[in-house]
């Protein structure tokens, strides 16, 4: 299902949705709390009512708010996804899970990414291009995948992605990271990173999905070498 706030429509509604989403995720409104009226929100953010309604459509679609006729708009009271038992997850299990999650994650990001999301992805991509050490590369690599998750504008997807990403910080991943730190592996990873960002920029869902799948399969392959 296509997100009601299409980024092709450029702008005001997508930018407002991102601002409201940030406020919701940062706890500006607590779960179950009623948001201000549409009129008040329009005045606060300096936008037209139809722009606000399109942004609210997107937030409702993402499960962040609930709207009730005659009652108003409320911060979703749904509980966040349960934390993964990260210490019990093996690297191989995490990569298998990423293979299930991330191709569809980037496909959703293609539909929902705002200009600000694309700018964030390009910053991370430059970081991986310019990294002079494995530590720097790993930092920007993780930031890039987190930026794909943020671009879905789905709190559940972002939470799952970050739980899986935290496993990469464990000591038992050090050897696997070093194993991938060869000129050939590095060049392949970067080519794949560029392919994924370009597919998202071009709004090509299938190309993005396949590029991410190839990327995770490549990681899975050299982990088993």
N, CA and C of each residue as an Amber inpcrd file, in Angstrom:
protein
   675
   0.8560000  -1.2020000   0.0000000   0.0000000   0.0000000   0.0000000
   0.8820000   1.2380000   0.0000000   0.6080000   2.1730000  -0.8630000
   1.4270000   3.3720000  -0.9830000   1.1220000   4.3260000   0.1480000
   2.1500000   4.8840000   0.7360000   1.9840000   5.8630000   1.8030000
   1.1850000   7.0460000   1.2760000   0.1860000   7.5260000   2.0610000
  -0.6020000   8.6610000   1.6080000   0.2160000   9.9010000   1.2990000
   1.3420000  10.0930000   1.9830000   2.1650000  11.2640000   1.6830000
   3.2230000  10.8550000   0.6760000   2.9710000  11.0810000  -0.6120000
   3.9100000  10.7030000  -1.6610000   4.9890000  11.7620000  -1.7690000
   6.2430000  11.3080000  -1.7590000   7.3170000  12.2770000  -1.8260000
   7.4210000  12.9180000  -3.1940000   6.8170000  12.2770000  -4.2160000
   6.8290000  12.9230000  -5.5210000   6.0910000  14.2670000  -5.4590000
   5.1370000  14.3830000  -4.5010000   4.3710000  15.6120000  -4.4000000
   5.2090000  16.7170000  -3.7840000   6.3770000  16.4300000  -3.4740000
   7.4000000  17.3330000  -3.0030000   6.9870000  18.1000000  -1.8190000
   7.1640000  17.8830000  -0.9430000   7.3610000  18.7440000   0.0510000
   6.6180000  19.0630000   1.2300000   5.7340000  20.0660000   1.2570000
   5.2450000  20.5500000   2.5460000   4.6690000  19.4430000   3.4300000
   3.8060000  18.5850000   2.8540000   3.1900000  17.5320000   3.6740000
   4.2210000  16.5170000   4.1430000   5.1590000  16.1340000   3.2450000
   6.1950000  15.1700000   3.6300000   7.1000000  15.7420000   4.7120000
   7.4740000  17.0230000   4.5580000   8.3380000  17.6360000   5.5660000
   7.6110000  17.7720000   6.9000000   6.3310000  18.1300000   6.8370000
   5.5680000  18.2520000   8.0710000   5.4010000  16.8880000   8.7310000
   5.1440000  15.8620000   7.9410000   5.0220000  14.5200000   8.5070000
   6.3020000  14.1280000   9.2380000   7.4540000  14.4300000   8.6340000
   8.7230000  14.0910000   9.2680000   8.8970000  14.8490000  10.5870000
   8.5100000  16.1300000  10.6170000   8.6310000  16.9190000  11.8490000
   7.7060000  16.3900000  12.9330000   6.4830000  16.0720000  12.5670000
   5.5380000  15.5380000  13.5460000   5.9680000  14.1530000  14.0340000
   6.4930000  13.3460000  13.1080000   6.9660000  12.0220000  13.4980000
   8.1050000  12.1250000  14.5020000   9.0190000  13.0600000  14.2560000
  10.1290000  13.2560000  15.1940000   9.5970000  13.6550000  16.5670000
   8.6050000  14.5360000  16.5920000   8.0190000  14.9580000  17.8660000
   7.3500000  13.7850000  18.5770000   6.6510000  12.9480000  17.8230000
   5.9720000  11.7990000  18.4150000   6.9670000  10.7840000  18.9690000
   8.0010000  10.4800000  18.1870000   8.9750000   9.4710000  18.6100000
   9.8540000   9.9640000  19.7510000  10.0120000  11.2760000  19.8760000
  10.8270000  11.8250000  20.9620000  10.0400000  11.9910000  22.2540000
   8.7340000  11.6710000  22.2210000   7.9380000  11.7280000  23.4310000
   7.2640000  13.0580000  23.6870000   7.2090000  13.9270000  22.6690000
   6.5440000  15.2210000  22.8530000   5.0890000  15.0110000  23.2590000
   4.4640000  13.9910000  22.6500000   3.1340000  13.5540000  23.0820000
   3.2590000  12.1180000  23.5610000   2.7510000  11.8280000  24.7230000
   2.8490000  10.5030000  25.3180000   1.8180000   9.5620000  24.7020000
   2.0650000   8.2280000  24.7680000   1.0760000   7.2750000  24.2540000
  -0.3020000   7.5190000  24.8620000  -1.2910000   7.6040000  24.0070000
  -2.6560000   7.8470000  24.4520000  -3.0200000   9.3070000  24.6110000
  -2.0240000  10.2020000  24.5530000  -2.2910000  11.6410000  24.7360000
  -2.9370000  12.2300000  23.4890000  -3.8640000  13.1520000  23.7020000
  -4.5390000  13.8150000  22.5980000  -3.6640000  14.9160000  22.0320000
  -3.5590000  14.9610000  20.7110000  -2.8170000  16.0220000  20.0400000
  -3.6770000  17.2820000  19.9520000  -3.0740000  18.4380000  19.7160000
  -3.8630000  19.6520000  19.5090000  -4.8000000  19.4960000  18.3150000
  -5.7540000  20.3810000  18.2200000  -6.6970000  20.3580000  17.0980000
  -5.9780000  20.6270000  15.7830000  -6.6240000  20.2780000  14.6820000
  -6.0330000  20.5500000  13.3720000  -5.7700000  22.0410000  13.1950000
  -6.6870000  22.8470000  13.6610000  -6.5040000  24.2950000  13.5330000
  -5.2630000  24.7490000  14.2900000  -5.1120000  24.2380000  15.5210000
  -3.9580000  24.6300000  16.3350000  -2.6590000  24.1430000  15.7150000
  -2.6500000  22.9080000  15.2180000  -1.4410000  22.3770000  14.5880000
  -1.1010000  23.1580000  13.3180000  -2.1150000  23.5050000  12.5460000
  -1.8710000  24.2890000  11.3300000  -1.2250000  25.6270000  11.6580000
  -1.6940000  26.2630000  12.7170000  -1.1330000  27.5580000  13.1110000
   0.2780000  27.3840000  13.6850000   0.4750000  26.3480000  14.4840000
   1.7920000  26.1170000  15.0930000   2.8660000  25.8890000  14.0400000
   2.5300000  25.0790000  13.0260000   3.5240000  24.7120000  12.0130000
   3.4470000  25.5830000  10.7620000   2.5030000  26.5120000  10.7340000
   2.4220000  27.4450000   9.6160000   2.1020000  26.8020000   8.2900000
   1.1490000  25.8570000   8.2960000   0.7920000  25.1670000   7.0570000
  -0.7320000  25.2260000   6.8660000  -1.1540000  24.9670000   5.6370000
  -2.5790000  24.9140000   5.3310000  -3.1880000  23.6440000   5.9130000
  -4.4990000  23.6750000   6.1280000  -5.1720000  22.5260000   6.7350000
  -5.0660000  21.2700000   5.8580000  -5.1480000  21.4300000   4.5330000
  -5.0590000  20.2440000   3.6800000  -3.6650000  19.6220000   3.7400000
  -2.6240000  20.4630000   3.9010000  -1.2560000  19.9500000   4.0630000
  -1.1530000  19.1630000   5.3600000  -1.7120000  19.7200000   6.4250000
  -1.6920000  19.0290000   7.7150000  -2.4150000  17.6950000   7.6260000
  -3.5650000  17.6720000   6.9840000  -4.3390000  16.4280000   6.9120000
  -3.5880000  15.3400000   6.1570000  -2.8780000  15.7260000   5.1040000
  -2.0850000  14.7330000   4.3700000  -0.9520000  14.1930000   5.2390000
  -0.3250000  15.0540000   6.0230000   0.7320000  14.6050000   6.9360000
   0.1560000  13.6660000   7.9920000  -1.0170000  13.9970000   8.5210000
  -1.6580000  13.1390000   9.5190000  -2.0640000  11.7980000   8.9140000
  -2.4730000  11.8110000   7.6470000  -2.7800000  10.5470000   6.9640000
  -1.5650000   9.6310000   6.9800000  -0.3960000  10.2180000   6.6820000
   0.8350000   9.4250000   6.6720000   1.1870000   8.8820000   8.0440000
   1.0050000   9.6950000   9.0860000   1.3030000   9.2520000  10.4520000
   0.3450000   8.1550000  10.9060000  -0.9140000   8.2720000  10.5010000
  -1.8820000   7.2320000  10.8490000  -1.5360000   5.9370000  10.1270000
  -1.1400000   6.0520000   8.8690000  -0.7480000   4.8900000   8.0770000
   0.4460000   4.1750000   8.7200000   1.3540000   4.9280000   9.3170000
   2.5360000   4.3530000   9.9670000   2.2450000   3.8390000  11.3730000
   1.0110000   4.0370000  11.8580000   0.6470000   3.5280000  13.1690000
   1.0660000   4.3930000  14.3330000   1.4340000   5.6540000  14.0580000
   1.9130000   6.5270000  15.1310000   0.7860000   7.3110000  15.8010000
  -0.3260000   7.4820000  15.0960000  -1.4540000   8.2060000  15.6760000
  -2.7440000   7.4410000  15.3950000  -3.7700000   7.7720000  16.1670000
  -5.1150000   7.2290000  15.9540000  -6.0670000   8.4140000  15.8710000
  -6.9560000   8.3850000  14.8890000  -7.9080000   9.4870000  14.7100000
  -9.3200000   8.9630000  14.9000000 -10.0880000   9.6790000  15.7200000
 -11.4470000   9.2670000  16.0380000 -12.3930000  10.4260000  15.7530000
 -13.3720000  10.1700000  14.9030000 -14.3380000  11.2080000  14.5520000
 -15.0470000  11.7010000  15.8120000 -15.0580000  13.0050000  15.9890000
 -15.7360000  13.5990000  17.1250000 -14.9080000  13.6460000  18.3970000
 -13.7900000  12.9240000  18.4120000 -12.9450000  12.8930000  19.6150000
 -11.5920000  13.5580000  19.3920000 -11.0400000  13.4190000  18.2070000
  -9.7590000  14.0430000  17.9260000  -8.6890000  13.0480000  17.5350000
  -7.4470000  13.5080000  17.5730000  -6.2800000  12.7180000  17.1770000
  -5.4350000  12.4150000  18.4020000  -4.9970000  11.1510000  18.5290000
  -4.2790000  10.7150000  19.7120000  -2.9770000  10.0210000  19.3240000
  -1.9660000  10.1870000  20.1730000  -0.7260000   9.4120000  20.0220000
  -1.0770000   7.9560000  20.2190000  -0.6290000   7.1040000  19.3010000
  -0.9500000   5.6860000  19.3950000  -0.5070000   5.1250000  20.7330000
  -1.3950000   4.3560000  21.3530000  -1.0800000   3.7630000  22.6560000
  -0.4920000   2.3730000  22.5110000  -0.2830000   1.9290000  21.2690000
   0.2520000   0.5830000  21.0660000   1.6270000   0.4610000  21.6900000
   1.8650000  -0.6640000  22.3160000   3.1660000  -0.8980000  22.9570000
   4.2350000  -1.0670000  21.8940000   5.4620000  -0.5990000  22.1600000
   6.5530000  -0.8000000  21.2010000   6.8910000  -2.2650000  21.0910000
   7.5200000  -2.6880000  19.9900000   7.8800000  -4.0830000  19.8330000
   8.7900000  -4.5320000  20.9600000   8.6000000  -5.7550000  21.4160000
   9.4350000  -6.2900000  22.4950000  10.8830000  -6.3390000  22.0540000
  11.7720000  -6.0320000  22.9780000  13.2000000  -6.0390000  22.6670000
  13.6710000  -7.4460000  22.3510000  14.5120000  -7.5680000  21.3830000
  15.0840000  -8.8640000  21.0600000  16.0730000  -9.2740000  22.1410000
  16.1970000 -10.5790000  22.3620000  17.2170000 -11.0870000  23.2810000
  18.5440000 -11.0530000  22.5360000  19.1400000  -9.8720000  22.4890000
  20.2740000  -9.6380000  21.5930000  21.4910000 -10.5020000  21.9290000
  21.7200000 -10.7410000  23.2090000  22.9010000 -11.5110000  23.5890000
  22.8100000 -12.9620000  23.1380000  21.5860000 -13.4480000  22.9100000
  21.4110000 -14.8400000  22.5210000  21.4540000 -15.0380000  21.0120000
  21.5660000 -13.9520000  20.2560000  21.5270000 -14.0500000  18.8030000
  22.9220000 -14.2680000  18.2330000  23.0670000 -15.2920000  17.4050000
  24.3460000 -15.5290000  16.7380000  24.4590000 -14.6070000  15.5360000
  25.6790000 -14.3100000  15.0990000  25.8400000 -13.5010000  13.8860000
  25.1090000 -14.0890000  12.6840000  25.1700000 -15.4240000  12.5310000
  24.5060000 -16.0560000  11.3930000  22.9970000 -15.8520000  11.4630000
  22.4310000 -15.9590000  12.6650000  20.9790000 -15.7660000  12.8200000
  20.5920000 -14.3280000  12.5110000  21.4360000 -13.3930000  12.9060000
  21.1450000 -11.9860000  12.6500000  21.1540000 -11.7070000  11.1520000
  22.1350000 -12.2620000  10.4460000  22.1970000 -12.0310000   8.9980000
  20.9930000 -12.6550000   8.3050000  20.5630000 -13.8360000   8.7520000
  19.3580000 -14.4410000   8.1850000  18.1410000 -13.5450000   8.4020000
  18.0520000 -12.9600000   9.5980000  16.9400000 -12.0670000   9.8990000
  17.0110000 -10.8040000   9.0370000  18.2210000 -10.2810000   8.8520000
  18.3930000  -9.1040000   7.9940000  17.9610000  -9.4170000   6.5620000
  18.2110000 -10.6540000   6.1100000  17.8380000 -11.0440000   4.7550000
  16.3190000 -11.0410000   4.5870000  15.5990000 -11.3190000   5.6620000
  14.1400000 -11.2680000   5.6270000  13.6500000  -9.8210000   5.7050000
  14.2590000  -9.0490000   6.6120000  13.7540000  -7.7050000   6.9100000
  14.1700000  -6.6400000   5.9040000  15.4570000  -6.5560000   5.5970000
  15.9720000  -5.3570000   4.9420000  15.5710000  -5.1810000   3.4740000
  15.4130000  -6.2440000   2.6740000  14.9240000  -5.9920000   1.3100000
  13.5370000  -5.3520000   1.2970000  12.6430000  -5.7920000   2.1750000
  11.3220000  -5.1730000   2.2330000  11.3720000  -3.8140000   2.9200000
  12.3220000  -3.6600000   3.8340000  12.5020000  -2.3660000   4.4890000
  12.8670000  -1.2920000   3.4700000  13.8270000  -1.5860000   2.6000000
  14.2370000  -0.5750000   1.6270000  13.1320000  -0.3530000   0.5940000
  12.3440000  -1.3960000   0.2860000  11.2310000  -1.2230000  -0.6360000
  10.2000000  -0.2500000  -0.0570000   9.9760000  -0.3300000   1.2560000
   9.0650000   0.6130000   1.9080000   9.6790000   2.0100000   1.9310000
  10.9920000   2.0790000   2.1610000  11.6780000   3.3770000   2.1730000
  11.5640000   4.0730000   0.8180000  11.5790000   3.3020000  -0.2650000
  11.4260000   3.8870000  -1.6010000  10.1120000   4.6620000  -1.6870000
   9.0680000   4.1340000  -1.0800000   7.7570000   4.7850000  -1.1350000
   7.6710000   6.0070000  -0.2330000   8.4140000   5.9920000   0.8740000
   8.1760000   6.9920000   1.9120000   9.3010000   7.9990000   2.1180000
  10.4530000   7.7680000   1.5520000  11.6010000   8.6380000   1.8260000
  11.3220000  10.0780000   1.4070000  11.6460000  10.9950000   2.2860000
  11.5110000  12.4250000   2.0080000  12.8410000  12.9450000   1.4680000
  12.8550000  14.1700000   0.9340000  14.1370000  14.7590000   0.5160000
  15.1650000  14.7790000   1.6480000  14.7130000  14.9900000   2.8820000
  15.6440000  14.9870000   4.0160000  16.2220000  13.5980000   4.2380000
  15.4130000  12.5530000   4.0540000  15.9080000  11.1810000   4.1840000
  16.9740000  10.8870000   3.1320000  16.7200000  11.3210000   1.9000000
  17.6870000  11.0690000   0.8240000  18.9880000  11.8170000   1.0970000
  18.8830000  13.0270000   1.6150000  20.0910000  13.7860000   1.9550000
  20.8870000  13.0620000   3.0390000  20.1790000  12.4700000   4.0200000
  20.8640000  11.7210000   5.0790000  21.5790000  10.5030000   4.5030000
  20.9180000   9.8020000   3.5860000  21.5390000   8.6400000   2.9490000
  22.7890000   9.0360000   2.1760000  22.7240000  10.1430000   1.4700000
  23.8830000  10.5840000   0.6880000  25.0410000  10.9890000   1.5840000
  24.7440000  11.5640000   2.7470000  25.7970000  11.9040000   3.7060000
  26.4900000  10.6300000   4.2030000  25.6960000   9.6200000   4.5310000
  26.2690000   8.3600000   4.9970000  27.0850000   7.6830000   3.8970000
  26.5840000   7.7620000   2.6660000  27.2980000   7.1520000   1.5480000
  28.6530000   7.8310000   1.3540000  28.6860000   9.1540000   1.4550000
  29.9750000   9.8570000   1.3620000  30.8970000   9.4300000   2.4960000
  30.3170000   9.2040000   3.6680000  31.1250000   8.7640000   4.8000000
  31.7970000   7.4270000   4.5410000  31.0560000   6.4830000   3.9480000
  31.6660000   5.1930000   3.6300000  32.7030000   5.3350000   2.5230000
  32.4440000   6.2190000   1.5630000  33.4100000   6.4450000   0.4820000
  34.7310000   6.9880000   1.0100000  34.6380000   7.8770000   1.9880000
  35.8180000   8.5960000   2.4680000  36.4620000   7.9750000   3.7110000
  35.8890000   6.8950000   4.2230000  36.4200000   6.2710000   5.4470000
  37.8610000   5.8020000   5.2330000  38.7100000   6.1200000   6.1940000
  40.1270000   5.7640000   6.0900000  40.5160000   4.6180000   7.0110000
  39.5570000   4.1000000   7.7620000  39.8340000   2.9780000   8.6560000
  38.6120000   2.0850000   8.7200000  38.7960000   0.8440000   9.1880000
  37.6800000  -0.0790000   9.3400000  36.6570000   0.4760000  10.3210000
  37.1500000   1.1170000  11.3890000  36.2380000   1.6890000  12.3860000
  35.3470000   2.7610000  11.7670000  35.9660000   3.6460000  10.9770000
  35.1880000   4.7010000  10.3110000  34.1860000   4.1030000   9.3240000
  34.6500000   3.1070000   8.5670000  33.7590000   2.4900000   7.5870000
  32.5780000   1.8220000   8.2730000  32.8340000   1.0910000   9.3530000
  31.7530000   0.4220000  10.0760000  30.7570000   1.4320000  10.6360000
  31.2760000   2.5650000  11.1130000  30.3870000   3.6030000  11.6420000
  29.4310000   4.0890000  10.5610000  29.9600000   4.4260000   9.3810000
  29.1170000   4.9750000   8.3240000  28.2640000   3.8930000   7.6720000
  28.7680000   2.6680000   7.6210000  27.9790000   1.5530000   7.1050000
  26.7370000   1.3600000   7.9690000  26.9290000   1.3350000   9.2920000
  25.7920000   1.1920000  10.2100000  24.8390000   2.3790000  10.0880000
  25.4000000   3.5810000   9.9430000  24.5610000   4.7770000   9.8110000
  23.7390000   4.7360000   8.5270000  24.3190000   4.1930000   7.4650000
  23.6020000   4.0960000   6.1930000  22.3920000   3.1750000   6.3200000
  22.6020000   2.0070000   6.9170000  21.4820000   1.0730000   7.0670000
  20.4370000   1.6350000   8.0310000  20.8760000   2.3620000   9.0460000
  19.9220000   3.0050000   9.9420000  19.1220000   4.0760000   9.2010000
  19.7740000   4.7720000   8.2810000  19.0820000   5.8000000   7.4920000
  18.0190000   5.1720000   6.5910000  18.3000000   3.9640000   6.0450000
  17.2710000   3.2660000   5.2740000  16.0670000   2.9600000   6.1690000
  16.3430000   2.4990000   7.4000000  15.2600000   2.1810000   8.3330000
  14.4740000   3.4420000   8.6950000  15.1790000   4.5550000   8.9490000
  14.4840000   5.8060000   9.2660000  13.5870000   6.2530000   8.1210000
  14.0210000   5.9940000   6.9050000  13.2720000   6.4500000   5.7330000
  11.9580000   5.7000000   5.5350000  11.7490000   4.5960000   6.2640000
  10.4560000   3.9100000   6.1880000   9.3880000   4.6730000   6.9540000
   9.8000000   5.5040000   7.9020000   8.8670000   6.2310000   8.7680000
   7.8930000   5.2680000   9.4520000   8.4520000   4.1450000   9.8800000
   7.6890000   3.1260000  10.5980000   8.4660000   2.7810000  11.8600000
   7.8850000   3.1020000  13.0070000   8.6040000   2.9480000  14.2690000
   8.9460000   1.4880000  14.5630000   8.0720000   0.5550000  14.1880000
   8.3320000  -0.8590000  14.4470000   9.5160000  -1.3590000  13.6180000
   9.5520000  -0.9780000  12.3510000  10.6700000  -1.3750000  11.4940000
  11.9720000  -0.7940000  12.0220000  11.9550000   0.4740000  12.4150000
  13.1600000   1.1140000  12.9290000  13.6330000   0.4220000  14.2040000
  12.7070000   0.0660000  15.0840000  13.0780000  -0.6130000  16.3180000
  13.7140000  -1.9670000  16.0680000  13.1420000  -2.7440000  15.1610000
  13.7080000  -4.0560000  14.8440000  15.0840000  -3.9190000  14.1980000
  15.2080000  -2.9740000  13.2810000  16.4850000  -2.7700000  12.6100000
  17.5750000  -2.3870000  13.6020000  17.2540000  -1.5090000  14.5390000
  18.2580000  -1.0810000  15.5130000  18.6150000  -2.1840000  16.5000000
  17.6580000  -3.0400000  16.8340000  17.9720000  -4.1720000  17.7030000
  18.9670000  -5.1050000  17.0230000  18.7490000  -5.3710000  15.7390000
  19.6820000  -6.2180000  15.0000000  21.0390000  -5.5350000  14.8590000
  21.0420000  -4.2340000  14.6470000  22.2970000  -3.5040000  14.4730000
  23.1400000  -3.5330000  15.7420000  22.4960000  -3.5180000  16.8990000
  23.2610000  -3.5140000  18.1510000  24.0770000  -4.7870000  18.3300000
  23.6220000  -5.8890000  17.7350000  24.3680000  -7.1380000  17.8470000
  25.7390000  -7.0020000  17.1970000  25.8360000  -6.1450000  16.1660000
  27.1090000  -5.9630000  15.4650000  28.1720000  -5.3150000  16.3430000
  27.7740000  -4.7380000  17.4700000  28.7260000  -4.0840000  18.3630000
  29.3970000  -5.0600000  19.3240000  28.9340000  -6.3150000  19.3360000
  29.5060000  -7.2940000  20.2540000  30.8940000  -7.7120000  19.7990000
  31.6600000  -8.2270000  20.7560000  33.0480000  -8.6090000  20.4790000
  33.1480000  -9.7200000  19.4430000  32.1660000 -10.6640000  19.4410000
  32.2770000 -11.7950000  18.5170000  32.0840000 -11.3910000  17.0590000
  31.7100000 -10.1240000  16.8260000  31.6120000  -9.6490000  15.4520000
  32.9340000  -9.0830000  14.9490000  33.8860000  -8.8810000  15.8530000
  35.1590000  -8.2930000  15.4420000  35.8610000  -9.0920000  14.3600000
  35.9020000 -10.4030000  14.5400000  36.5730000 -11.2530000  13.5570000
  35.8600000 -11.2040000  12.2160000  34.5260000 -11.1750000  12.2550000
  33.7620000 -11.1360000  11.0180000  33.9700000  -9.8180000  10.2830000
  34.0450000  -8.7190000  11.0470000  34.2970000  -7.4240000  10.4370000
  35.6710000  -7.4100000   9.7750000  36.6600000  -7.9550000  10.4850000
  38.0170000  -7.9900000   9.9350000  38.0730000  -8.8590000   8.6830000
  37.2980000  -9.9380000   8.6720000  37.2840000 -10.8420000   7.5230000
  36.7810000 -10.1160000   6.2700000  35.8810000  -9.2060000   6.4600000
  35.3600000  -8.4630000   5.3170000  36.2000000  -7.2730000   4.9270000
  37.2570000  -7.0020000   5.6970000  38.0770000  -5.8170000   5.4460000
  39.2100000  -6.1340000   4.4780000  38.8350000  -6.5260000   3.2610000
  39.8010000  -6.7360000   2.1870000  39.4470000  -5.7580000   1.0760000
  40.4020000  -5.4020000   0.2400000  40.0910000  -4.4560000  -0.8520000
  38.9390000  -4.9220000  -1.7320000  38.8920000  -6.2280000  -2.0530000
  37.8380000  -6.7450000  -2.9160000  36.4730000  -6.6570000  -2.2310000
  36.4130000  -7.1030000  -0.9690000  35.1480000  -7.0370000  -0.2440000
  34.6870000  -5.5890000  -0.0730000  35.6390000  -4.7310000   0.2700000
  35.2980000  -3.3230000   0.4900000  34.7340000  -2.6970000  -0.7840000
  35.3670000  -2.9560000  -1.9070000  34.9030000  -2.3930000  -3.1800000
  33.5140000  -2.9070000  -3.5400000  33.2770000  -4.1920000  -3.2860000
  31.9630000  -4.7700000  -3.5880000  30.8850000  -4.1720000  -2.6990000
  31.1890000  -4.0520000  -1.4090000  30.2250000  -3.4590000  -0.4800000
  29.8680000  -2.0350000  -0.9000000  30.8700000  -1.2660000  -1.2850000
  30.6100000   0.1130000  -1.6900000  29.7920000   0.2000000  -2.9740000
  30.0970000  -0.6770000  -3.9180000  29.3060000  -0.7110000  -5.1490000
  27.8390000  -1.0010000  -4.8190000  27.6230000  -1.9270000  -3.8940000
  26.2570000  -2.2700000  -3.4900000  25.5880000  -1.1200000  -2.7560000
  26.3380000  -0.4290000  -1.8920000  25.7860000   0.7320000  -1.1960000
  25.3030000   1.7870000  -2.1950000  26.1390000   2.0650000  -3.1880000
  25.7650000   3.0670000  -4.1990000  24.5440000   2.6130000  -4.9890000
  24.4800000   1.3320000  -5.3090000  23.3470000   0.8050000  -6.0630000
  22.0470000   0.9630000  -5.2730000  22.0960000   0.7050000  -3.9720000
  20.8840000   0.8130000  -3.1500000  20.4060000   2.2590000  -3.0510000
  21.3270000   3.1720000  -2.8050000  20.9450000   4.5800000  -2.6850000
  20.4220000   5.1070000  -4.0100000  21.0580000   4.7250000  -5.1100000
  20.6080000   5.1820000  -6.4230000  19.2170000   4.6350000  -6.7440000
  18.9590000   3.3770000  -6.3910000  17.6360000   2.7970000  -6.6320000
  16.5730000   3.5370000  -5.8280000  16.8950000   3.8920000  -4.6000000
  15.9340000   4.6440000  -3.7910000  15.7180000   6.0330000  -4.3750000
  16.8090000   6.6720000  -4.7740000  16.6990000   8.0120000  -5.3570000
  15.8110000   8.0000000  -6.6040000  15.8850000   6.9030000  -7.3710000
  15.0910000   6.7910000  -8.5980000  13.6970000   6.2150000  -8.3440000
  13.3850000   5.9170000  -7.0860000  12.0840000   5.3640000  -6.7020000
  11.8120000   4.0350000  -7.4180000  12.8440000   3.2110000  -7.5100000
  12.7240000   1.9100000  -8.1650000  12.6870000   0.8390000  -7.0740000
  11.4890000   0.4240000  -6.6850000  11.3440000  -0.4970000  -5.5600000
  12.0030000  -1.8440000  -5.8290000  11.7710000  -2.4210000  -6.9940000
  12.3020000  -3.7510000  -7.2620000  13.8230000  -3.7280000  -7.3490000
  14.3560000  -2.7160000  -7.9720000  15.8210000  -2.5950000  -8.0400000
  16.4040000  -2.4360000  -6.6450000  15.7630000  -1.6320000  -5.8130000
  16.2490000  -1.4320000  -4.4440000  16.1650000  -2.7290000  -3.6530000
  15.0410000  -3.4330000  -3.7900000  14.8590000  -4.6970000  -3.0700000
  15.9280000  -5.7110000  -3.4690000  16.1690000  -5.8520000  -4.7670000
  17.1600000  -6.8110000  -5.2410000  18.5790000  -6.4070000  -4.8470000
  18.8550000  -5.1090000  -4.8700000  20.1920000  -4.6430000  -4.4810000
  20.4580000  -4.9440000  -3.0130000  19.4690000  -4.7210000  -2.1580000
  19.6490000  -5.0180000  -0.7380000  19.7960000  -6.5200000  -0.5130000
  18.9990000  -7.3000000  -1.1930000  19.0970000  -8.7570000  -1.0400000
  20.4890000  -9.2450000  -1.4600000  20.9890000  -8.7570000  -2.5760000
  22.3360000  -9.1440000  -3.0250000  23.3840000  -8.7310000  -1.9970000
  23.1980000  -7.5670000  -1.4080000  24.1290000  -7.0470000  -0.4000000
  24.1810000  -7.9640000   0.8150000  23.0230000  -8.3550000   1.3450000
  22.9980000  -9.2100000   2.5330000  23.5180000 -10.6070000   2.1960000
  23.1770000 -11.1210000   1.0180000  23.6940000 -12.4300000   0.6090000
  25.2170000 -12.4130000   0.4890000  25.7730000 -11.3040000   0.0050000
  27.2310000 -11.1810000  -0.0970000  27.8590000 -11.2170000   1.2980000
  27.2770000 -10.4950000   2.2420000  27.7720000 -10.5110000   3.6200000
  27.6850000 -11.9230000   4.1960000  26.5670000 -12.5810000   3.9640000
  26.3730000 -13.9300000   4.4710000  27.4340000 -14.8880000   3.8970000
  27.7630000 -14.7110000   2.6230000  28.7250000 -15.5800000   1.9680000
  30.1230000 -15.4220000   2.5530000  30.5840000 -14.1660000   2.7320000
  31.9600000 -14.0390000   3.2460000  32.0470000 -14.3320000   4.7330000
  30.9200000 -14.2720000   5.4450000  30.9310000 -14.7010000   6.8450000
  31.2400000 -16.1780000   6.9630000  30.8270000 -16.9500000   5.9390000
  31.0330000 -18.3860000   6.0060000  32.3360000 -18.8510000   5.3850000
  33.1480000 -17.9160000   4.9040000  34.4140000 -18.2960000   4.2540000
  35.4170000 -18.8360000   5.2780000
